[in-house]
Amino acid sequence: MNKPLKLIKIGNSTGVILPKEVLARLRVGQGDEVFLSESPSGFTLSAHNADFAAAMAAAEEIMREDRDILAVLAR
């Protein structure tokens, strides 16, 4: 999909109007958060936080590896 997006003034900031088709594909609505990430090919807009997902994956790996230690600490 290649659509031009319109920038509008919102107070002292600038906003972008996303078409309803884009909102539907992202499964977001008014008031939801979206995340802008820089990638080698430009920018990516997504409905989930890639940094948070990476941190959670690292935490899950630690929990798998150190399950016995964490069980002792939980007592």
Secondary structure, 3 states (H helix, E strand, C coil): CCCCCCEEEECCEEEECCCHHHHHHHCCCCCCCCEEEEECCEEEEECCCHHHHHHHHHHHHHHHHCHHHHHHHHC
